[in-house]
Amino acid sequence: MQPFRSRPFTDIERDSTWKNAIHLGQEYAALLVEADYRPPATAESLPGLGGGILAVARAPGSGKFVAPPPKTISFSGYDWLVRQTQNDRHGMNDYDGRNVWVDSEGHLHLLLTERDGRWTSAEVRVTHSLGYGTYSFDVREASDIDPSAAFSMYTFDPLGSDQNFREVTVDISRWGEPGNMNGQFVVQPETVPANVFRFAVPSGLVTHSFRWEPGRVAFKAVRRGTSRGDAVVAERLFTARVPTAGAETPHLTLLYDRSAARPPGKAVEVVVEKFTFLP
């Protein structure tokens, strides 16, 4: 559903015209609907008339889109596919393969930067599903991330709309507001307040993890190497609305939160030193 799952409607102007942005595709459709119609996030086929749908129009795409060749990197013993096309996570964002690399120490770098007048984000995902288990991410200093940037560590299944895309998430972001706390644990949908736990991400190296089991997800954030040893800074157990395992894969995304009032003040870089998974 375009342009966004969270904002699927397009207003019709007084002169009966409308416009919006969508993903590239081979065929496009527009639905004229009643004000109380609630569309699904995804659908296997175009719906017909009725049930709040008053009219359906279809049009073929034009031109030719040449996808960049796939780019895969090796990090922490896994192969990760690098995103190089747009998506609408937290607003429409462009992704550039140059914004992802692994250094000589084996640490993963993700960059959010402006290229040719457009902000470009970074995303990688493991090439296969891992299922239930403990997902752990060692993240170098990220407490001072720009308020307009968002870094997420999560599972995602693009075909799992019935399970809220099987998304279990750790976010580091202030969501455009400098006064917000900079961390959150989420079991989607985040529109349900009980599904979100906010906390303050401290400075230094922090391990963010979640243990996902049938019917429960236990989150934890641990600051490493303090004067008193490792220190737990946040913990939360969720037992409601927990998705079942399916075809989800681990993702790491650094992007520009398009709901922010202004773009980042400068380029943003996040370094993930290690990813581990334990069944």
C-alpha positions as CSV (number, residue, x, y, z in Angstrom):
1,M,0.0,0.0,0.0
2,Q,1.5,3.3,-1.1
3,P,2.8,5.8,-0.2
4,F,3.2,4.5,3.3
5,R,1.6,1.7,5.4
6,S,1.0,4.2,8.2
7,R,-0.4,6.9,5.8
8,P,-2.1,5.1,2.9
9,F,-4.5,7.8,1.8
10,T,-4.1,10.6,-0.8
11,D,-6.2,13.7,-0.6
12,I,-8.1,14.8,-3.6
13,E,-7.8,18.6,-4.4
14,R,-10.7,20.9,-5.0
15,D,-10.1,20.7,-8.7
16,S,-10.3,16.9,-8.6
17,T,-6.6,16.3,-9.1
18,W,-4.2,14.5,-6.8
19,K,-0.6,13.5,-6.6
20,N,1.8,11.5,-4.5
21,A,5.0,9.5,-4.5
22,I,5.2,5.7,-4.8
23,H,7.7,2.9,-5.3
24,L,8.7,2.0,-8.9
25,G,6.7,-0.8,-10.3
26,Q,5.4,-2.4,-13.5
27,E,1.7,-1.5,-13.0
28,Y,-0.1,1.0,-10.8
29,A,-3.6,1.2,-9.4
30,A,-5.6,3.9,-7.7
31,L,-8.6,3.2,-5.5
32,L,-11.4,5.7,-4.8
33,V,-12.7,4.8,-1.3
34,E,-15.1,5.9,1.4
35,A,-13.6,8.0,4.2
36,D,-13.9,5.1,6.7
37,Y,-12.2,2.5,4.4
38,R,-9.2,0.8,6.1
39,P,-6.8,-0.8,3.5
40,P,-4.6,-3.7,4.3
41,A,-0.8,-3.1,4.5
42,T,-0.2,-5.6,1.7
43,A,-2.4,-7.7,-0.7
44,E,-1.8,-10.6,-3.0
45,S,-4.2,-9.2,-5.6
46,L,-6.0,-5.9,-6.4
47,P,-9.4,-5.7,-4.5
48,G,-12.6,-5.2,-6.4
49,L,-15.5,-2.9,-5.9
50,G,-17.5,-2.9,-2.7
51,G,-16.6,-2.9,1.0
52,G,-15.9,0.8,0.8
53,I,-14.2,0.8,-2.6
54,L,-16.1,2.9,-5.1
55,A,-13.8,2.8,-8.1
56,V,-10.5,1.2,-9.3
57,A,-8.2,2.4,-12.0
58,R,-5.1,0.7,-13.3
59,A,-2.2,2.0,-15.5
60,P,1.0,0.4,-16.8
61,G,4.3,1.8,-15.8
62,S,6.6,3.4,-18.4
63,G,10.3,3.7,-18.8
64,K,12.9,1.2,-17.6
65,F,14.4,0.8,-14.2
66,V,17.8,-0.7,-14.1
67,A,18.5,-2.1,-10.6
68,P,22.0,-1.9,-9.3
69,P,23.9,-5.2,-9.1
70,P,23.4,-7.0,-5.8
71,K,26.0,-6.1,-3.1
72,T,26.7,-8.5,-0.3
73,I,29.2,-8.1,2.6
74,S,30.5,-10.5,5.2
75,F,30.1,-9.4,8.8
76,S,30.4,-11.4,12.1
77,G,30.2,-14.7,10.2
78,Y,27.1,-13.9,8.2
79,D,26.4,-12.7,4.7
80,W,24.4,-9.5,4.6
81,L,22.6,-8.0,1.6
82,V,23.1,-4.2,1.2
83,R,20.0,-2.2,0.3
84,Q,20.5,0.1,-2.8
85,T,16.9,1.0,-3.6
86,Q,14.3,3.2,-1.9
87,N,11.9,2.2,0.9
88,D,9.4,4.0,3.0
89,R,10.6,3.1,6.5
90,H,10.1,6.3,8.5
91,G,9.5,8.2,5.3
92,M,10.8,7.7,1.8
93,N,14.5,7.2,1.9
94,D,17.2,6.6,-0.7
95,Y,19.9,4.0,0.0
96,D,23.5,3.9,-1.3
97,G,25.7,0.9,-1.3
98,R,28.7,3.2,-0.6
99,N,27.2,3.9,2.8
100,V,28.1,0.4,4.1
101,W,31.5,-1.2,4.7
102,V,33.4,-3.5,7.0
103,D,36.8,-2.2,8.3
104,S,40.1,-4.1,8.8
105,E,39.0,-5.0,12.3
106,G,35.8,-6.6,11.1
107,H,33.5,-3.8,12.3
108,L,30.5,-2.8,10.3
109,H,30.1,0.9,9.4
110,L,26.7,2.5,8.4
111,L,26.6,6.0,7.1
112,L,23.8,8.5,6.6
113,T,25.1,11.3,4.4
114,E,24.1,13.8,1.7
115,R,25.1,12.9,-1.8
116,D,24.3,15.1,-4.8
117,G,21.8,17.2,-2.8
118,R,19.9,14.1,-1.5
119,W,20.2,12.4,1.9
120,T,21.2,8.7,1.5
121,S,20.7,6.0,4.1
122,A,22.2,2.6,4.9
123,E,20.7,-0.8,5.4
124,V,21.9,-4.4,5.5
125,R,20.0,-7.7,6.2
126,V,21.2,-11.2,6.7
127,T,20.5,-13.3,3.6
128,H,18.5,-16.0,5.5
129,S,16.1,-16.3,8.4
130,L,17.4,-17.2,11.9
131,G,14.1,-17.7,13.8
132,Y,13.7,-17.8,17.6
133,G,16.8,-17.1,19.6
134,T,19.0,-14.3,21.1
135,Y,20.0,-11.5,18.8
136,S,22.9,-9.4,20.1
137,F,24.5,-6.2,18.7
138,D,27.6,-4.5,20.0
139,V,27.2,-0.8,19.1
140,R,30.0,1.7,19.5
141,E,29.2,5.2,20.9
142,A,25.8,6.2,19.5
143,S,24.2,8.2,22.4
144,D,24.8,11.5,20.6
145,I,23.1,10.4,17.3
146,D,21.6,13.4,15.5
147,P,17.9,13.9,16.5
148,S,16.8,13.5,12.9
149,A,18.6,10.2,12.4
150,A,17.4,6.7,13.4
151,F,19.4,3.5,13.9
152,S,17.4,0.3,14.2
153,M,18.3,-3.3,14.9
154,Y,15.3,-5.6,14.1
155,T,13.8,-8.6,12.5
156,F,11.5,-8.1,9.5
157,D,9.4,-10.3,7.2
158,P,8.0,-8.3,4.2
159,L,5.3,-11.0,3.7
160,G,4.3,-11.2,7.3
161,S,1.7,-8.4,7.4
162,D,-0.6,-10.6,9.5
163,Q,2.1,-10.7,12.2
164,N,3.0,-7.0,12.0
165,F,5.9,-8.1,9.6
166,R,7.3,-10.1,12.5
167,E,9.2,-7.0,13.6
168,V,11.0,-6.9,16.9
169,T,13.1,-3.8,17.2
170,V,15.7,-1.9,19.2
171,D,15.8,1.8,18.0
172,I,18.4,4.5,18.8
173,S,16.8,7.8,17.9
174,R,15.2,10.9,19.3
175,W,12.6,11.0,16.4
176,G,13.3,14.6,15.6
177,E,12.9,15.9,19.1
178,P,16.2,16.7,20.9
179,G,14.5,16.3,24.3
180,N,13.3,12.7,23.7
181,M,15.0,9.7,25.3
182,N,17.2,8.1,22.6
183,G,16.4,4.4,22.9
184,Q,13.4,2.2,22.7
185,F,12.4,-1.5,22.7
186,V,9.5,-2.3,20.4
187,V,7.2,-5.2,19.6
188,Q,5.2,-4.0,16.6
189,P,2.8,-2.3,16.2
190,E,4.4,0.6,18.0
191,T,1.0,2.5,17.8
192,V,0.1,0.4,20.9
193,P,1.7,2.2,23.9
194,A,2.2,-1.0,25.8
195,N,4.4,-2.3,22.9
196,V,7.1,0.4,23.4
197,F,9.6,0.8,26.2
198,R,11.7,4.0,26.1
199,F,15.1,4.3,27.8
200,A,18.3,6.4,27.8
201,V,21.2,4.9,25.7
202,P,24.4,5.8,27.6
203,S,27.7,6.8,26.0
204,G,30.3,4.2,25.2
205,L,30.1,0.6,23.9
206,V,26.6,-0.9,24.5
207,T,25.3,-4.4,23.7
208,H,21.7,-4.3,22.7
209,S,20.0,-7.7,22.6
210,F,16.6,-9.5,22.7
211,R,15.8,-13.1,23.4
212,W,12.8,-14.1,21.2
213,E,10.8,-17.2,22.2
214,P,7.3,-18.3,21.5
215,G,5.0,-15.8,23.3
216,R,7.8,-13.7,24.8
217,V,10.6,-11.3,23.9
218,A,13.1,-10.2,26.6
219,F,15.1,-7.0,25.7
220,K,18.3,-5.9,27.4
221,A,20.9,-3.1,27.0
222,V,24.3,-3.4,28.7
223,R,27.0,-0.8,28.8
224,R,30.4,-2.5,28.5
225,G,33.7,-1.8,30.3
226,T,32.6,0.7,33.0
227,S,34.8,1.2,36.0
228,R,32.6,-1.3,37.8
229,G,32.4,-3.7,34.9
230,D,29.4,-4.2,32.6
231,A,26.2,-2.4,33.7
232,V,22.6,-3.2,32.7
233,V,21.0,0.1,31.6
234,A,17.6,-1.2,30.5
235,E,15.5,-4.4,30.5
236,R,12.0,-5.2,29.4
237,L,9.9,-8.4,28.9
238,F,7.0,-8.4,26.4
239,T,4.5,-11.2,26.5
240,A,1.6,-9.7,24.5
241,R,1.3,-9.4,20.7
242,V,4.6,-11.3,20.2
243,P,4.9,-12.6,16.6
244,T,5.6,-16.2,15.8
245,A,8.8,-17.0,13.9
246,G,8.6,-17.2,10.1
247,A,10.6,-15.9,7.2
248,E,12.0,-12.8,9.0
249,T,15.6,-11.8,8.8
250,P,17.8,-9.5,11.0
251,H,18.2,-6.0,9.6
252,L,20.4,-3.0,10.5
253,T,19.2,0.4,9.3
254,L,20.5,3.9,9.6
255,L,18.2,6.5,8.1
256,Y,16.9,10.0,8.0
257,D,13.6,10.2,9.9
258,R,11.5,12.1,7.5
259,S,9.0,13.2,10.1
260,A,11.7,15.4,11.7
261,A,11.4,19.2,11.2
262,R,14.9,19.4,9.7
263,P,17.5,17.2,8.2
264,P,20.6,16.0,10.1
265,G,23.1,18.8,10.8
266,K,25.9,16.7,9.3
267,A,26.7,13.1,8.2
268,V,26.0,10.4,10.8
269,E,28.0,7.2,11.2
270,V,27.2,4.2,13.4
271,V,29.6,1.4,14.0
272,V,28.5,-2.1,15.0
273,E,31.4,-4.0,16.3
274,K,29.8,-7.5,16.4
275,F,26.5,-9.3,15.8
276,T,25.8,-12.7,17.4
277,F,22.9,-15.1,17.3
278,L,22.3,-18.0,19.7
279,P,19.4,-20.4,19.1
